[in-house]
Amino acid sequence: MADIVISPEAAERLIRSRDAKAALYYLYLLSGGGAGADDTAAVLGWSEAETLSAQASLSAAGLLPSPAIETAETPAPSYSAGDITAHLEGDPAFAALINYVQTRLARTLSTSDTAKLLGIYDHLGMPAGELMLLVSYCAGRERERKGEAARLGMWTVEREAHRWLRDGIDTEEKAENYLRALEQRSAAVSRLARLIGIRGRDVTASERRFLESWAASGLSEEAIYAAYDRTVMATGSLKWQYMDKIIADWRQNGVPDLSERTAKTPAASAGEKKAAAPRISAAERLRRKQQSESKEDDAE
């Protein structure tokens, strides 16, 4: 077997993901393993859900697909207006697909757009139900990236369709599982961002990478908040790399007792001790923070 070379950038992204299955899956793909979910699950001894979760991790890290595992794609045939009409009139599933896409995108599809979708449906063999999920996913992603006025091009859908099928996401059920894994990851990132005080704005790409790695670390939200608390107490503000080192240490060596105060303070004088406020643990601060935010949400 030829040597497998991983770029420093890819290695750093895998480390930051802290997802062992994603790293193993990446090595498996680079070694020439099949990209299909069923093949991967059989070889690595995983369930389908574990395989799709690993795929989602690699996708979030920007490592799926990798140039080293690209597969050849046969160009779709050229569909004429007559071909399109024949499918619309003779295939209820395709007609329902076109109707759904036009409703989802709030526009009438051009002949070339419809031909692109027919190529994905007829040439690539993607089921209509899965293709509906794909279009909805691509449309939502484009709006997140470019704003509500973003216009989804069918070439984007076609490119993503090739990636899904190459990765073994070839049924409506598998697509639902994959999108559910992405949604859970996104929700975890949103919760952690809110937890450490990021509100009223989107996280940056670099911040998202940290948050995704922390969400996959296996640590509880209480522990992550305690790491944030220690970071702020030690540095005066949120220092992402400093906090990341704390989480990495806790993941490797175990989380300390969070009932203790998270930062040491200079010894107080006798008079100061008498008037000193009771010590509050990071866990208690987290509880109070969540109660306060809950009241704010109710007020809104």
N, C-alpha and C positions, 0 to 999 in steps of 0.2 A: 504494500500500500504506500502511495506517495505521502510525503510529509504534509501535515495539515498546518497551515499558517493562519494565525488570527492576528489581525491588525491591532496595534495598541489601543486605538479608539474603540474597536469592537470589544476588546477585553475589558476596557474600563466600563463600557456600558453594561456588559454582563455582570461585572462585579457590583455595580451600583444597583442593578435590578435585584440582587440578592435572591434570585430564584434559581435554585439548583437544577430544577427540571428544564428551565429555559436554556441554561448553559449546556446541559447534556443534549437537548434537542438540537441546539445550534451545532455542536460537534458532530452529531449524527448526520445532519444535513451536509455539512462540509465534507464528511467522509464518503459522501455519495449515496446516502440513504434516501429512500423515497420520501417525497414531501407529503404524501397522502396521510390523512389522519388515521385511517385504518391500518396502513402498513406500519406507521410509527408506533401506534399502540401495541401492535403485535410484537414488533422487534424489541421495544423497550419495556414491555410488560406493564403498560399503563392502560387506564381506562380512557374512553373517548373524551370524557370531561377533563381529565388531566392533560391530555394532548392538546385540546383546544385552549386550555388555560396557559400552557407553555407557549403556544402560538401567539396568544394575546400579549404575553410578556415580551416576546421578541418583537412583535409589532410595535408595542409602546416604546421599546428601546431603539426603534429604527433599524432593526436587524433582520427584518422579514419583509420581503425576500432579500436574500443576499446575492450579490453578483456571482458568487461562486456556485450558486445553486439554481441559476436561471435555467429555464427549460425552453426548448424551441417551440414557437407558436406558429401553427399553420394559418396563413392569412384566410380570413373569411371570404366566401364567394361574394361576388357583386350581385346584390339583390335589386331587381328592377321594380318599377311601380306595380307591374302585374304580379310579381311574386308576393309583394306586400299585400296587395288586395286579396290574392288567393288565400293567404294565411289568415287575414282578418275575417274573411267570410267562411273559411272552412275549419278554423281552429278556435273554438270558444275560449280556451285558456290564453291564447296569444291576444285575442281581442280584449279580454278582461285585463291583461297586463298593460296594454297600450292605454286603455281607459284609466287605469289606476295611475300610471305614470303622468299622464296629462293632468289629472286631478291633483296629484302630489306636487307637481312642479308649477301648477297654475298657468299652463300655457299649452298651445297646440303644437304637437311635435311636427317637425319638418320631415320630408321624405328621407333625408339622410339620417336624421335621428332615429326614425322608425327602422330604417335598414340596419343601423348599429344594434338596436335591441333585438331585431330578428336574428342577426348574426350570433349574438350571445345565446339566444334561446334555441335556435335551430342548429347552428354550426357547433357551438361549444356544448350544447346540451344542458344548459342550466334550466332547472324547472321554473315555471312562471312564478310560483310562490316565493322561491328563493330570490329570484330576480327582483321581485317587488321589495323584499327586505333590503337587497343590495342598493337599489335606487334610493330608498328612504334613508339608508345609512349615509350614502354619498352626499345626498342633498343636505342632511343635517350637518355633516362635517364641513361642507363648503360654507354654510351659513355661519358656523362657529369661527371659521378661519377668516372669512371675508365680509361678514355682515349679512343682514337680512336680504339685501338686494342682490346677493351673489347668484349667478346663473350657472347651473350645472350643465357641463358639456357631456355628451354621451361618450366621448373618448375617455373621460375620467371613469365612467361606469365600466366601459370595456376593459380598461387597464386593471381596475379593481377586480373585475370578474375573472380575469386570467389569474390574478394572485390567489383569489379564493379557491378556485378549482385546482390550482397547482398545490395549494396547501391542504387539499383533501376536503374542503368545505363544499360539498357537492349535493347536499340535500337541504330542504327547508329546515329540518330539525337541527342539523349541524350548524346552519347559519344562525338559528335562534340561540343555540348554546354559545356560539362564538360572540355574538352581539351582547348576550347576557354577561359574559365574562368581561368584555370591554366596559359595559355599563357599571358593573360592580367595582371595577378598578377606578373608573372616573368618579364614582360616588365616594370611594375611599379617599381619593385625592382631595375632593371638595371638603369632606369632613375634617381631614387633617389641616387643610389650609385655614379653615374657620377656627380650628382648635388653637392654632398658633397666631391668630389675630389677623389673618389676611381676609378682608371683607371689602366688598364694593369694587373689586377689580378682578380680572383674570390673572392667574399665575403665569409667569414667564416659562419658556421652554426649559430653562435650567432649573427653575424652582420645581417644575413638574417632575423632572427626573429624580430630584431628591425625594419629593413626596411619594412618588410611585415606589421607590426603593424602600422607604420607611413603611408604606402600606403593606409591602410584601415581606417585611422583616419578621413577622410573627409576633411582634411586641404589641401589647394592648395600647389603646388610646391613652390610658392613664400613664403608662410608662413613657410614651412618646411626649406627652405633655410634661412629664417630670424632666425629660431630657431638655425640652424647650425652656422650662423653668430654670434649670441649672445653667443653661447657656446664657440666658438673660442676666441671671444673678452674677455670673462670672465675667461677662463681657460688656454688659450694659445694653445689649440689643440682640436681635436675632442674627447670629452668625451661622450661615448654613453649613459650612464645612466643620465648624466646631461642634455643632449639634450632631452632624453626621458621624463624627468620630465617637461621640458618646453612645449613639445608638448602635454603631458597629461593635463597640466594646461590650455593651450589654447583651447584644445578640450572641456574642461569642462566649462571654463569661458569666452571663446571668444578670438579671435586673436586681439591684440592691433593694433593701427594705424601703419602700416609698412612704412609710409612715413617719420616717425621720425627716427632719428639716433638710432641704436639698442643698443648702449652702452654709458654710461656716461664717460666723460674724465675729468681729473682735470682742474680747471679753468686756462686759459692761461694769461700771463702777457699782458700789453697793446701792447708791441712790437710784441709779439707772435701772438696776435689777428690780428694785421695788416697784418702779413705775412701768417696767417693760410690759409690752403687750404679749399675750400668749403666743407661742410659736405655732405657725400654721404650716402643715405639710403641703407638698405639691398636690397630693390627692384631694385635700380639702379645698385648695385654691381652684382646682379643676371643677369640683362640684359647685362651688360658688359661681364660677364663670359660666357654667352651663345653665344654672338657675337664672342668672342675670340675662343671658342671651335669650332664654325662653320667654322671659317677661317682655323683652324688647320685641320679639317676634309676635307675641300676643297683642302688644300695643299697636303694631303695624297692621 
